[in-house]
Amino acid sequence: MTSGAKVPHQKQMDYRSAGSAAPPEIVWDGLVPGLRVTNCLTNKSAGCRIIEDTVLKYSIVVPLHNEQENVTDLYARLKSVMEANGEPFEMVLVDDGSVDGTFALLREIAEVDSRVTVVKLRRNFGQTAGLAAGFDHARGEYIIAMDGDLQHDPADIPMFLEKIAEGYDIVSGWRKNRVDNFWLRRIPSRCANWLMAKLSGVDIHDFGTTFKAYRREIVGQVPLYGEMHRFIPALASWYGASIIEVPIKNIVRERGASHYGLSRTFRVFFDLITIRFLLKYLSRPLHLFGTLGMFSILAGGSISGWLMVEKLLHSSEDIMYQHGPMMVFSAVLLLAGMNLLAVGLLGEMQVRHYHEPTQRAPYSVDRILRAQSEESTISE
């Protein structure tokens, strides 16, 4: 075994052979005090084990999908950089449903280095899910996330560690000098990043890169799903996280095939709408839907009022023939406005239900009469 942080042996019994109705909890054997792990099948909230206590300084989280040509080189370079730093660390390498030899190589690495944790997902869930799995299994006080295609240079990691040590919650990489195709990658990416900065209010240049460092508690506050990993700084800013950007190298991919295409850029614009809503209207949905609904109702009511005046003052005999499309349009506006108001009210009810205590009794008690003894003495 390579020298490094000692990882305790994991104990788990075969609950299926024991005939148990549910899998037992997985716990560590006590070599690291306070460390506790929960079985994937019993943890319904996250769907995988969550390591609750922090025992290491840094965790390097890398999602990999069909990267067999880069795995060994990536591990060697990460190991060299982190050992030179001198702080205890671990690598959490997530195999996101690879169909090549990626997992076999990861398993060999984990067998010779106790600081490596390999998480194998059952299928390809996507980059955000891969990062979420890595974050859930990371034990470090600080988490550095990066891609596994070696377009992110591990030699840049000390810059991230330096800024994290200065007290920032998130350190985001900035591919200042990009080497991608100008028309297919750089121009769409620049437009998307500009929109993200304007809509989210977070003034950074590169939301799309995975190369970021996080304080552990910040990652725990931001839910990850869909393709939200690129919006972690925007979502974390809602919690008051301090964010800084550092320039990183953008290296041409030497081995393997890229998993990114132009279609991914277009999907970002839909995510932008979601982020804008989450940041501004998550706790007050009626402000959005109510505003649109009232505007629609006022517009429909104005058109209907004008048609009524036209009918009464000018004695138009065939108002439907003359202004039929306008009547239909006003009716659609009125119905759409009422529907938007209803959606806003339903959203407000959901927000209220989320923030208020649950299991509240559906009644209010004035007083209680109860006999204190066999003589039926009544007390209030």
JOFENNOR-V671785 format. One record per residue. N is the residue number from 0. D_LAST is the distance of its C-alpha to the last C-alpha in Angstrom with 2 decimals. Layout:
N|D_LAST / N|D_LAST
This chain:
0|71.40 / 1|71.77 / 2|70.38 / 3|67.15 / 4|63.38 / 5|62.50 / 6|60.47 / 7|58.54 / 8|59.25 / 9|56.86 / 10|55.61 / 11|54.72 / 12|54.87 / 13|56.01 / 14|52.84 / 15|54.86 / 16|57.05 / 17|54.10 / 18|52.53 / 19|49.30 / 20|47.28 / 21|46.86 / 22|48.97 / 23|47.93 / 24|47.17 / 25|50.32 / 26|50.14 / 27|52.81 / 28|54.24 / 29|53.14 / 30|56.38 / 31|54.56 / 32|51.23 / 33|48.18 / 34|49.94 / 35|48.09 / 36|49.22 / 37|47.44 / 38|49.33 / 39|50.35 / 40|49.13 / 41|45.58 / 42|45.07 / 43|44.10 / 44|43.49 / 45|47.05 / 46|49.03 / 47|50.76 / 48|50.25 / 49|48.78 / 50|49.84 / 51|46.96 / 52|48.55 / 53|51.59 / 54|54.41 / 55|57.48 / 56|58.74 / 57|60.19 / 58|59.98 / 59|62.74 / 60|61.55 / 61|64.37 / 62|64.01 / 63|67.25 / 64|68.62 / 65|72.15 / 66|73.23 / 67|75.25 / 68|78.09 / 69|75.94 / 70|73.48 / 71|75.70 / 72|76.94 / 73|73.45 / 74|72.12 / 75|75.08 / 76|74.76 / 77|71.01 / 78|71.46 / 79|74.22 / 80|72.30 / 81|69.05 / 82|70.86 / 83|72.74 / 84|69.44 / 85|68.55 / 86|64.76 / 87|63.03 / 88|62.79 / 89|62.47 / 90|63.77 / 91|61.59 / 92|64.09 / 93|62.66 / 94|64.92 / 95|63.86 / 96|65.42 / 97|68.99 / 98|71.66 / 99|74.37 / 100|74.62 / 101|71.94 / 102|69.46 / 103|72.20 / 104|73.21 / 105|69.63 / 106|69.15 / 107|72.32 / 108|71.16 / 109|67.77 / 110|69.63 / 111|71.61 / 112|69.09 / 113|65.63 / 114|64.55 / 115|64.83 / 116|61.98 / 117|63.05 / 118|60.59 / 119|62.14 / 120|60.53 / 121|61.11 / 122|62.82 / 123|63.71 / 124|60.43 / 125|61.91 / 126|62.04 / 127|58.47 / 128|57.12 / 129|59.60 / 130|58.44 / 131|54.78 / 132|55.64 / 133|57.49 / 134|54.68 / 135|52.19 / 136|54.51 / 137|55.61 / 138|54.53 / 139|56.17 / 140|54.61 / 141|56.95 / 142|58.13 / 143|61.55 / 144|62.11 / 145|65.58 / 146|67.70 / 147|69.77 / 148|73.00 / 149|74.28 / 150|74.40 / 151|71.93 / 152|73.79 / 153|71.91 / 154|73.95 / 155|71.74 / 156|68.61 / 157|69.21 / 158|68.84 / 159|65.35 / 160|64.42 / 161|65.75 / 162|63.61 / 163|60.49 / 164|61.17 / 165|61.29 / 166|57.62 / 167|57.78 / 168|55.22 / 169|57.70 / 170|61.49 / 171|63.13 / 172|66.72 / 173|69.11 / 174|72.19 / 175|74.17 / 176|77.53 / 177|76.97 / 178|79.61 / 179|78.35 / 180|80.18 / 181|80.28 / 182|79.73 / 183|77.52 / 184|75.25 / 185|75.58 / 186|75.54 / 187|72.55 / 188|70.68 / 189|71.41 / 190|70.15 / 191|66.96 / 192|66.26 / 193|66.86 / 194|64.40 / 195|61.79 / 196|62.15 / 197|61.85 / 198|58.91 / 199|56.90 / 200|57.80 / 201|58.86 / 202|62.41 / 203|64.08 / 204|67.27 / 205|66.68 / 206|63.47 / 207|65.22 / 208|66.23 / 209|64.14 / 210|65.40 / 211|62.41 / 212|60.52 / 213|56.76 / 214|54.24 / 215|52.10 / 216|48.72 / 217|50.21 / 218|51.39 / 219|47.95 / 220|46.43 / 221|48.99 / 222|48.76 / 223|52.20 / 224|53.25 / 225|56.16 / 226|58.68 / 227|56.32 / 228|57.86 / 229|60.17 / 230|57.27 / 231|55.38 / 232|56.44 / 233|55.26 / 234|51.85 / 235|51.49 / 236|52.32 / 237|49.06 / 238|47.31 / 239|49.58 / 240|52.11 / 241|55.37 / 242|58.41 / 243|62.11 / 244|65.14 / 245|68.14 / 246|71.44 / 247|72.28 / 248|75.39 / 249|75.69 / 250|77.98 / 251|79.87 / 252|78.70 / 253|81.41 / 254|80.34 / 255|78.36 / 256|77.40 / 257|74.98 / 258|71.76 / 259|71.38 / 260|72.79 / 261|72.86 / 262|70.18 / 263|67.61 / 264|68.29 / 265|67.50 / 266|64.18 / 267|63.19 / 268|63.09 / 269|60.36 / 270|58.36 / 271|58.85 / 272|56.97 / 273|54.07 / 274|54.07 / 275|54.22 / 276|51.21 / 277|49.23 / 278|50.05 / 279|49.47 / 280|47.15 / 281|45.07 / 282|41.87 / 283|42.80 / 284|44.71 / 285|44.27 / 286|46.52 / 287|49.36 / 288|48.87 / 289|47.62 / 290|50.70 / 291|53.05 / 292|51.29 / 293|51.43 / 294|55.06 / 295|55.88 / 296|54.13 / 297|55.90 / 298|59.22 / 299|58.83 / 300|57.68 / 301|60.64 / 302|63.12 / 303|61.64 / 304|61.79 / 305|65.39 / 306|66.36 / 307|64.78 / 308|66.70 / 309|69.81 / 310|69.37 / 311|68.72 / 312|71.16 / 313|74.05 / 314|73.67 / 315|74.08 / 316|74.64 / 317|74.10 / 318|71.44 / 319|70.54 / 320|74.16 / 321|74.54 / 322|71.22 / 323|69.80 / 324|69.19 / 325|67.35 / 326|65.04 / 327|64.22 / 328|63.72 / 329|61.28 / 330|59.27 / 331|59.12 / 332|57.98 / 333|55.17 / 334|53.93 / 335|54.28 / 336|52.34 / 337|49.39 / 338|49.46 / 339|49.47 / 340|46.48 / 341|44.61 / 342|45.58 / 343|44.39 / 344|40.97 / 345|40.65 / 346|41.67 / 347|39.02 / 348|36.36 / 349|37.74 / 350|37.69 / 351|34.07 / 352|33.13 / 353|35.11 / 354|33.57 / 355|29.89 / 356|27.67 / 357|27.83 / 358|25.38 / 359|23.02 / 360|20.60 / 361|21.88 / 362|18.57 / 363|15.87 / 364|12.11 / 365|10.36 / 366|6.68 / 367|5.66 / 368|5.06 / 369|6.87 / 370|9.24 / 371|10.03 / 372|13.56 / 373|16.30 / 374|15.62 / 375|12.67 / 376|10.23 / 377|6.91 / 378|3.77 / 379|0.00
